[in-house]
Amino acid sequence: MNFFAKIKMVLTDATLRNRILFVLGALALFRLLANIPIPAAAGGSAAGLLAENNALGFFNVLTGGGLSAVSLMMLGVGPYITASIIMQLSTMMSSRLKAMYHEEGEMGRRRFTQYSRLLTVPLAIIQGYALLVYLKTQGMLGAISGTDMIINTAIIVGGAVLIMWIGELISEFGIGNGTSLVIFAGIVAGLPALIAQNLFKFDVSQIPLYLGFLITSIIIILGVVIVTEAERPIPITYAKRVRGMKVYGGTSTYLPLRINQAGVIPIIFALSILVFPQMLVSVLSGAENETVRNIAQGISSFIGNQWVNGILYFSLVFLFTFFYTAVTFEPESVATNLQKNGAFIPGVRPGKSTAEYLAKVLTRITLVGAIFLGFVAVLPFVMQSITGTTSLAIGGTALLIVVSVVTDLIKKIDAQISMREY
């Protein structure tokens, strides 16, 4: 089916059309709420403050632009993502949570997700209060008392819970991953203003820089698509079984292992982890105690260094790629399921040997995916050091998220169209 035929089917099929309209309506609601400031906001935008702090600039991407407007959605899906990280880390330490996530089927995953939702609320309270204190020290908030701080924190927490709910509604009644689409909508919403700003500041002497950014963007897009779609096929053969007068099995297929099993999740995980210590030391830098203030300022100066920040960011993306792949793909479970269904990998014994073989192959291909994701994540730091401008400060991360989300969304729409055809 060609592209225009797919568009026609999307527009004529009521179910597909309603799902897409639901996604567009939910994202429009999110963008509307992301531009409503909280009561304590002193007016104006925090864009200048975010431009000076790379970590907060990344966090603004994660919140879909809500932080720059000091809005109801200034936390975005950050608390929910942090809660998901903590819960998935817990599966490595708790056999009960691991069994709930991997072995109890759909009901177990629902309970696991419910725990993540409950954990989101206290995390949103902590992050919201810390962010308000930080913005107050930077002069982005008016004179507020303790009661006002509690009220504004409650409003921000309500916004975080609301956007979490909107994201889950998109996943259930729309198409694609709701959390990723919320972040995608925030990035895309800022593109017109960014383009207009660059046109207003257009400088003929900067044409090589613009061309370099364009070429780099095209290369990143091609690289992301290639790495996202690349896979290592593992041949699988089903043993022949005789039942009565009929012979079953004997067919051959393959198990696809993607080079980038984790998708864009490691980038989001790394962003949510990276911003917290920087925000914390920024708040403590204004403490009354001189010792605490000096220590916080020293730590802030160290982690605020561009190269240190880049190394930490690369390391987190690299580690989270392996971690998330290990959580979502268990070679032991796959080997057990293959053995139960009478399938085997040619030349490899069923059971433990199959699990070891799958783990070995997965580690090798994940290494390539992790290095690629880490390189794309720190590419803006490299470009900034070369060009001396901050215009590409979040280009790599934002572009990676946009391309990955669009690729995933197209695949989900194709799957829906294929299901309608059958």
C-alpha positions in Angstrom: 0.0 0.0 0.0 1.5 3.4 -1.0 1.6 6.5 1.1 -1.5 8.2 -0.4 -3.6 5.0 0.0 -2.6 4.9 3.7 -3.6 8.6 4.2 -6.9 7.8 2.5 -7.5 4.9 4.8 -6.6 6.9 7.9 -9.1 9.6 6.9 -11.9 7.3 5.9 -11.6 4.8 8.8 -13.7 6.1 11.7 -11.7 4.4 14.4 -8.3 5.5 13.1 -9.5 9.0 12.5 -11.0 9.2 16.0 -7.7 8.0 17.6 -5.7 10.6 15.8 -8.1 13.4 16.6 -8.0 12.3 20.3 -4.2 12.6 20.3 -4.4 16.0 18.7 -7.0 17.2 21.1 -5.1 16.0 24.1 -1.9 17.6 23.0 -3.7 20.9 22.3 -5.0 20.8 25.8 -1.5 20.2 27.2 -0.1 23.1 25.2 -2.9 25.3 26.5 -2.2 24.4 30.1 1.6 24.7 29.5 1.1 28.4 28.8 -1.0 29.2 31.9 1.4 30.6 34.6 1.2 29.7 38.3 -0.1 32.4 40.7 3.4 33.0 42.1 4.9 33.8 38.7 6.3 37.3 38.5 5.6 37.5 34.8 7.9 37.1 31.8 9.7 34.0 30.7 12.5 31.9 32.2 14.1 31.3 28.8 17.1 33.4 29.7 17.7 31.5 32.9 17.4 28.2 31.1 19.8 29.3 28.4 22.5 29.8 31.1 21.9 26.3 32.6 22.2 23.3 30.3 20.6 20.9 32.8 17.6 23.1 33.2 17.4 23.6 29.5 17.3 19.8 29.1 14.7 19.6 31.8 12.6 22.2 29.9 12.7 19.8 26.9 11.5 17.0 29.3 8.6 19.2 30.5 7.5 20.1 27.0 8.4 23.8 27.4 6.3 24.2 30.6 9.3 25.3 32.7 10.2 28.3 30.5 6.7 29.7 31.0 6.7 29.0 34.8 3.3 27.3 34.1 1.0 24.8 35.7 2.9 22.1 33.7 6.4 23.2 34.8 7.2 19.7 36.0 5.8 18.0 32.9 6.1 14.2 33.0 9.4 14.4 34.9 8.1 13.1 38.2 6.3 10.2 36.5 9.5 9.3 34.5 11.5 9.5 37.7 9.0 7.2 39.5 9.2 4.7 36.6 13.0 4.7 36.8 12.9 4.0 40.6 10.3 1.2 40.1 12.3 -0.4 37.3 15.5 -0.2 39.4 13.6 -1.9 42.1 13.0 -4.9 39.9 16.7 -5.6 40.0 16.6 -5.7 43.8 13.2 -7.1 44.6 12.2 -10.6 43.4 8.5 -9.8 44.1 8.5 -6.7 41.9 10.5 -8.5 39.2 7.9 -11.3 39.2 5.1 -8.8 39.0 6.6 -7.0 36.0 7.8 -10.1 34.0 5.8 -13.1 35.1 2.3 -12.0 36.2 1.2 -10.9 32.8 -1.1 -8.0 32.1 -2.5 -7.8 35.6 1.0 -7.7 37.1 2.0 -4.9 34.8 -1.1 -2.9 35.7 -0.3 -3.2 39.4 3.3 -2.2 38.7 2.2 0.9 36.8 -0.2 1.8 39.6 2.7 1.8 42.1 4.6 4.1 39.7 1.6 6.5 39.7 1.4 6.5 43.5 5.2 7.2 43.7 4.8 10.1 41.3 2.9 12.2 43.8 5.6 12.5 46.6 8.3 12.9 43.9 6.3 15.8 42.3 6.0 17.4 45.8 9.7 17.3 46.3 10.6 18.4 42.8 8.0 21.1 42.7 9.0 22.6 46.0 12.7 22.5 45.1 12.0 24.1 41.8 9.9 26.9 43.3 12.7 27.6 45.8 15.3 27.8 43.0 13.1 30.1 40.9 12.5 32.3 43.9 16.3 32.7 44.5 16.7 33.6 40.8 14.0 36.3 41.0 11.5 34.5 38.8 8.8 34.5 41.5 7.2 37.3 43.4 7.2 37.8 47.1 5.5 34.7 48.4 4.9 33.5 52.0 5.0 30.0 53.3 1.3 29.5 52.7 1.7 30.7 49.1 4.5 28.3 48.6 2.3 25.4 49.8 -0.5 26.5 47.5 1.7 26.9 44.4 3.4 23.5 45.1 0.0 21.9 45.3 -0.9 23.5 41.9 2.3 22.2 40.3 1.8 18.7 41.7 -1.8 18.8 40.3 -0.4 19.7 36.9 2.1 16.9 37.1 -0.6 14.4 37.9 -2.9 15.8 35.2 -0.3 15.5 32.5 0.5 12.0 33.6 -3.2 11.1 33.2 -3.4 12.8 29.8 -0.3 10.8 28.7 -1.9 7.6 29.7 -5.2 8.5 28.0 -3.2 9.1 24.8 -1.6 5.6 25.1 -5.0 4.0 25.8 -7.4 5.8 23.4 -4.9 7.3 20.9 -1.9 6.0 19.0 1.6 5.9 20.2 3.3 6.3 23.6 1.5 9.2 25.5 4.5 10.3 27.5 6.8 10.5 24.5 4.2 12.3 22.5 3.8 14.9 25.3 7.5 15.6 25.2 7.4 15.6 21.3 4.6 18.2 21.4 6.6 20.5 23.6 9.7 20.3 21.4 7.7 20.9 18.1 5.7 23.8 19.7 9.0 25.7 20.2 10.2 25.2 16.6 8.3 28.2 15.1 9.7 30.6 17.7 13.2 29.2 17.3 13.1 29.5 13.5 11.7 33.1 13.8 14.5 34.0 16.2 17.2 32.6 13.9 15.7 34.5 11.0 15.6 37.7 13.0 19.3 37.3 14.0 20.3 36.1 10.5 24.0 36.9 9.9 25.6 36.3 6.5 28.9 35.4 8.2 27.1 32.6 10.1 26.0 30.8 6.9 28.7 28.0 7.3 27.4 27.4 10.8 23.8 27.1 9.6 24.9 24.8 6.8 26.8 22.7 9.3 23.8 22.5 11.6 21.6 21.5 8.6 24.0 18.8 7.5 24.5 17.5 11.0 20.7 17.3 11.5 20.3 15.3 8.3 23.1 12.9 9.3 21.5 12.5 12.8 18.1 11.8 11.3 19.5 9.2 9.0 21.6 7.7 11.8 18.7 7.5 14.2 16.4 5.9 11.6 19.0 3.4 10.6 20.0 2.5 14.1 16.4 2.4 15.3 15.4 0.0 12.5 18.5 -2.1 12.5 18.2 -5.5 14.0 20.2 -8.7 14.4 18.1 -11.7 13.3 18.6 -14.9 15.4 17.5 -18.0 13.4 14.9 -20.1 15.1 13.8 -23.7 14.1 10.8 -25.5 15.5 11.2 -29.2 16.0 8.9 -31.6 14.1 6.2 -33.2 16.2 4.0 -36.1 15.1 0.4 -36.2 16.4 -1.7 -39.0 15.0 -1.2 -39.0 11.2 0.0 -35.4 11.0 3.4 -33.8 11.4 3.6 -30.4 13.0 6.5 -28.0 13.2 9.7 -28.2 11.3 9.4 -24.5 10.2 12.2 -21.9 10.5 11.8 -18.3 11.5 14.0 -15.7 13.3 14.0 -13.7 16.5 14.7 -10.0 15.8 17.1 -8.3 18.3 17.1 -4.6 17.7 20.4 -2.7 18.0 18.6 0.0 20.0 16.1 -2.0 22.1 15.6 0.9 24.5 14.6 3.6 22.0 14.6 7.1 23.3 14.0 6.0 26.9 17.7 6.2 28.0 17.8 9.9 26.9 14.7 10.7 29.0 16.0 8.8 32.0 19.4 10.6 31.8 17.8 14.0 31.5 15.6 13.4 34.6 18.5 12.2 36.7 21.0 14.8 35.4 18.9 17.9 36.3 18.2 17.0 40.0 21.7 17.4 41.5 22.3 20.6 39.6 19.0 22.1 40.7 19.8 21.0 44.3 23.2 22.6 44.5 21.9 25.7 42.9 19.4 26.1 45.7 22.0 25.3 48.4 24.4 27.9 46.8 22.2 30.6 48.4 22.1 29.0 51.9 22.8 31.1 54.9 25.4 28.7 56.3 28.7 29.6 54.8 30.1 26.1 54.8 27.1 24.7 53.0 27.1 27.5 50.6 30.8 27.1 49.8 30.5 23.3 49.3 27.4 23.8 47.1 29.1 26.5 45.0 32.1 24.2 44.5 30.0 21.3 43.4 27.9 23.6 41.2 31.1 24.9 39.5 32.4 21.4 39.0 29.2 19.8 37.5 28.4 23.0 35.7 31.5 22.6 33.6 30.6 21.9 30.0 32.9 18.9 29.6 32.0 17.4 33.0 28.4 17.8 32.2 28.9 16.2 28.8 30.8 13.2 30.3 28.1 12.7 32.9 25.4 12.9 30.3 27.1 10.4 28.0 27.8 8.0 30.9 24.2 8.1 32.0 22.8 7.5 28.6 25.3 4.7 28.0 24.4 3.0 31.3 20.7 3.5 31.0 20.7 1.9 27.5 22.1 -1.3 29.0 19.9 -1.1 32.0 16.6 -0.6 30.2 17.5 -3.3 27.7 18.2 -5.7 30.6 14.8 -4.8 32.2 12.7 -5.2 29.0 14.5 -8.2 27.5 15.3 -11.2 29.6 17.3 -13.9 27.8 16.4 -16.5 30.4 12.7 -16.0 29.8 13.0 -16.0 26.0 15.1 -19.2 26.2 12.5 -20.9 28.5 9.6 -19.9 26.2 11.5 -21.2 23.1 12.2 -24.5 24.9 8.5 -24.9 26.0 7.4 -24.4 22.4 9.8 -26.9 20.9 12.0 -24.2 19.3 15.8 -24.0 19.3 18.6 -22.0 17.8 20.6 -24.2 15.3 23.9 -25.1 16.8 23.0 -24.0 20.3 21.6 -26.3 23.1 18.2 -25.3 24.5 17.9 -23.9 28.0 20.9 -22.3 29.7 23.1 -22.3 26.6 20.5 -20.5 24.6 20.1 -17.9 27.3 23.9 -17.3 27.4 24.0 -17.1 23.6 21.2 -14.5 23.5 22.8 -12.5 26.3 26.1 -12.5 24.5 24.6 -11.3 21.2 22.4 -8.7 23.0 25.4 -7.3 24.8 27.4 -6.8 21.6 24.6 -5.1 19.7 23.5 -3.0 22.6 27.1 -1.7 22.9 26.7 -0.2 19.4 23.3 1.3 20.3 24.5 2.8 23.6 27.5 4.4 22.0 25.4 5.9 19.3 22.8 7.3 21.7 25.5 8.7 23.9 27.2 10.4 21.0 24.0 12.0 19.8 23.2 13.2 23.3 26.6 15.0 23.8 26.8 16.2 20.2 25.4 19.7 21.2 28.2 20.1 23.7 30.8 19.3 21.0 29.1 21.7 18.6 28.9 24.4 21.2 32.6 24.1 22.0 33.4 24.3 18.3 31.1 27.1 17.3 31.0 29.0 20.6 27.2 29.4 20.4 24.4 28.0 22.5 22.0 27.7 19.6 22.7 24.0 19.4 22.6 23.4 23.1 19.7 20.9 23.0 19.6 20.2 19.2 20.9 16.6 19.4 18.6 15.5 22.2 15.5 17.2 20.9 16.1 15.9 17.4 16.7 12.4 18.6 13.4 12.5 20.6 11.4 13.9 17.7 12.8 11.4 15.1 12.3 8.4 17.4 8.8 9.4 18.4 7.8 10.1 14.7 9.3 6.7 13.7 7.4 4.9 16.4 4.2 6.7 15.6 4.4 5.8 11.9 5.0 2.1 12.8 2.0 2.2 15.2 -0.2 3.7 12.4 1.0 1.1 9.9 0.1 -1.6 12.4 -3.4 -0.2 12.8 -3.8 0.0 9.0 -2.6 -3.6 8.6 -5.1 -4.8 11.3 -7.9 -3.0 9.5 -6.9 -4.6 6.1 -7.1 -8.1 7.6 
